[in-house]
Amino acid sequence: MLQVHALYQREWWTQGRTLEETKTCISGSQICIGVLEVDQNLIGFVRVLTDFTFKALIFDVIVEESYRSRGVGKYLIELVKSHKRLARVKHFELYCLPELVPFYRKQGFTTEVGGVALLRHTNA
């Protein structure tokens, strides 16, 4: 858990999460996958929320900065899409910054989702 939390602290969208929030976030996710170096250091992480039938929403695809552009992100996505518990899921979905769209397109994702819009309500 500490290594995931450390990865979170280095990314703009997860930076500032407390260790307790990280624990709650991880325990509320149905699938969590990490990629380790030979020395057992965490270099990549992804988590999934799913109903195991229709949707699997991919969150927090994080690769340690020094390992980027080495195929770790692609490997994480492959591990999610080939995970035996997700074999029956019809749609894998995620959201990302515009500059990451080309990366995810190479992994089989599309922005063509029938006009669906992301909506958000912030709980005060």
N, C-alpha and C positions, 0 to 999 in steps of 0.2 A: 504494500500500500504506500509505503514511504517513497518508493521509486516512481510510482505513478504520480503522486503528489508533486514530486520534484519536477517531473516533465510538465505538469500543469503550470507550475510557477514560471515556466519559460515561454509560454504562449500567451498572446494578447487576449484571447477569448476565455482562457481558464486561469490566468494569472490572478492571484488574490483569493482564490478558493482556499478555505481553511482545510486542515487535515480532516476535521469532522465532516465538512461538506463533501470532501473527496470520498470518504468512507461511505456516506449515505448515497452518493451518486453511483458509486460502484455497486453497492449492494442492491440498488434499485434497477440495475441493468441486467437483462437476461443473459447476454453473452459479453464477455470481456476477453480480449486476446492481447497478449504481449509478445514481443520479440526480444530475445535476450542475446547478448554477446556471449562469447565462450566463457568469459569470467562472470557470467550471470547478471551483468548490468543491463537494465531495461533500456532498449534503444528505440522501441516503437510500441504504440498502444492504440487500441480502438475498442469502442464499446457499442453495443446494439440494444435498442429497445424494440420488442417485436410481439406480435400475436401468434407467431409461428405459422401463419396461414396466408394472410394477405399482405402484410407490411412488415418490413424490417427497416427501422430508421437508424442509420449509422451516425455515430457521434464521436467527437474527439479523436480523429485520426491524427496522431502526433508521432513524428519521427525526430529523434535527437538531431540537432542541427548538424553535427559533424557526420551524420550518416545519410543526409538528404542527397538525392540524385544517385543513390546506389541501389535502388529497387526495393527498399524497405517498405515504402508506402504502397507500392504496387502489391507486394507480398501480403501486407495486412489486408488489403481489399480482397485479394484472392482467397485468403484464409476465411474471411467473412462469407464470401459468396459460395465457398465450397464446404462450409461448416455443416456437418451432418444434421444438426438440429434445425438448420435453416433450409434444408433441401426442398421443402414444399412451399416456401414463401414465394409469392407471385411477384412482388416488387421490393427491390432494395432502393432506399431513398436516402438522400443526404442533402445538406445545403453547405455552400462554400462561398468564398470570395470569388469575384469574376476571374481573377488571375489564375485560379486553380481549376477552372472549368476545363481547359485543354487536358490537364492531367486526368481528371475523372472521365472525360470523354474516351480517352485511351483505355479506360477500365470498363467501358461499356455503358456508361451513364449518359443521359441526354437531358437537355433543358426543355425538350418537347414533352410537356406533361398536361396537355389539353387545357391550357389556360389557367391551371391551378395557381393560386397566389399564396405566398407565405403570409400569415396573419399572426400578430402577437398582441397579447395583453400582458402588461407588467403588473404583477401582484404587489401592491404597495405595502 
